[in-house]
Amino acid sequence: MKEKPDVLQGTLALMVLKTLDVLGPQHGYGIARRIEQISGDILALNQGTLYPLLLKLEHEGSIVSQWGASENNRRARFYRLTATGRKQLQAEARDWKQTAAIIARFFEVKAEDLP
Amino acid sequence: MRFLRRFFIRLSNFTAGRRADQRLQEEMAEHLALQTEENLRAGLSPAEARRQAALKLGAAQAIREQHHAEQGLPLAENFLLDLRYAFRMLYRSPGFSLIAIATMALGVGATTAIYSVIDATLLHPLPYPNPSQLVRMEANLPGVGAHGVGLSIPEFRDLQNSGIFQYVSFCFHGSENVTGSAQPTHIFGATVSPSYLAVLGVDAALGRTFDPHDASPGSNGEVVISDGLWKRAFGADPHIVGKSLRLDNDSFQVVGVMPASFRDQSQTSEERNTELWAADGFSDRTPPMRGTRLQYETIARLQPGLSPEAAQVRLDALVASLKKQYPADYPPQSAWTIHITPLAETLVGNVRQSLLLLFGAVGLVLLISSVNVANLLLARASARGREMAVRYALGAARMRLVRQLLTESLLLFVLGGITGFTVLFCARRFLLQFIPESLPRLNDISISWGVLAFAMVVSVAAGTIFGLAPAWLTSRLDLTTTLRQEGRGSSGSRRRSRLRHALVIGELALSLVLMVAAGLLLRSFCCGASGTCSRCSSASIPHESWQSRPRFRIPTIQKLTFTTPLRRNRCFCGKPSVESGRCRAWKKPPSVNGRLFPSAMARRTSGRGH
């Protein structure tokens, strides 16, 4: 069986920010669930590692958190994207697309294409 | 920006002791509950649903640790823990700790003591604004083998008008009897040109200094006094400005009092403690001649932005043009030159080498004591092999062990440094007695914050360098052997003993170098001080009086001699005589070939009244 790729440091943060951008305020489980759905179970994610990351993003000012009620009316911590976080997301998304595009072009180039 | 924000939040969490464990517990419980429900909906049995949820969440303890590390500053937290442990270890082996701390105190204390001297003399030689502009000038006639021949009045004026200098001044140090104050006192004074204090760039604290552009001939009767003399002789009289005092029976008017921090520039400590400056201009009795040179110290302040080297180039050009203009006064065979030296260099030039050598020697002492402590640490390492092995077995990372051991040795070194500094601080007055008085700026040697910072930097640096090797070797162990042999004869011990041997050999070599250096130092400091003084005394007699010698025959003094040639040593050795050193030189007409420069006592004949 092929091993599932680990989540790169930094990419997980980007995924979290994008999830919060699309879905609005979410609790930790909601974010983990969403990442799992989108990645289609390709990524091996220890869901628990989300929590230190969420704390780090909170310290950096990209997200804020507060207590709220979950779907089954229990106390849960909800995370919300801030204006800083949105700007960070846009900048990182742009960088990521650029990098991906460059890598993609490298793979497209064949020997006969070269002048 | 984001990094800084994160750092400050973590720092504040750490200092305030805020923890987020409770929050994480709740969040994880909720996460598990939601995941379990999801699994139940997918048709798993309750037990299996809980198991799968826990598996998906991952290792709870590891997550908790990560979360905790993110909340605070783990490095600082570990450091505090290590420090506490280090203190406990220190307390548990007081003998070892005392010896190590005392050794380091010796090394750091000695180095810091010499550093404080270097700080005052070599690093801050001149307590004046823009000290790099200050230069001393020396006129030489290398063609006839004469050096320091002095400048004549026309030459002095040429220099003043050359545009190279802001001000040019001369000064002559001597001593005087002050009367007209509460009690007659004998002080060191200086006859200076009115521009002298302007050259040094220090203004009066009370009243004013001399007008640097005052070109009136002879003495204008103005004196500026030091803060010390003002307080001692005049009881800090706030209305002193304008009052008169008598110097060897001549009347002068006080125009200003210098600030308490002001010290005169000079190579000797006596002259640095000059307490009175009398302004003097050139005599107009005889027409100034180029060949008539006056033997005064000439100091000047360069134009801003002009380096001494550039000034020397311009000065050489000036000298060349003067030689062309006055060929009769500057015969080519005398090869007249004027040489500029930065003032700072002339003041410390002669002690720089000895001080640096001394600094090197105490550096070696520091090195030896550091090596000694490192050796002690290594010796203790074998006793702590088992402790390390147990920590290692319980999961401590190697870096973590090294960090802990390093903290312990750093604590030892820093405590040693603090002890050394404290001893130095308490004994500073006692130690200063041993410094030869010829050292420039002796009075400004102080144990300041800069010196404390130096002591701390030295001890931390020594602690890091000499703590690292023992820490590295102590933490390097073969787990099974050490544990099985109950901490004795671990495989690292051979490596350790090899290092110990190397350290001892190094130490011996260093000691040998130190001994040789100390011997050389002793030789260079002590030679010339041979011979003992049978009897010395000094007397200060007003000018008019000493010309009529017989009145000063005192029965207890067998023979009274006034020696006019200037004697540099403080006392005569061999036969009983009355010392007549620098104070007599003050009265001696200080010109090379008979022309009088009007000093204080010549005022009446050359002053403004005439």
Interface residues (C-beta under 8 A of the other chain):
Chain A: H27 G28 Y29 A32 R33 N46 Q47 G48 T49 Y51 P52 L55 K56 H59 E60 G61 S62 S70 E71 N72 R74 R75 A76 R77 T84 Q88
Chain B: R2 F3 R5 R6 I9 R10 A20 R23 L24 E26 E27 M28 E30 H31 A33 L34 Q35 E37 E38 K56 L57 G58 A59 A60 A62 I63 Q66 H67 A69 E70 Q71
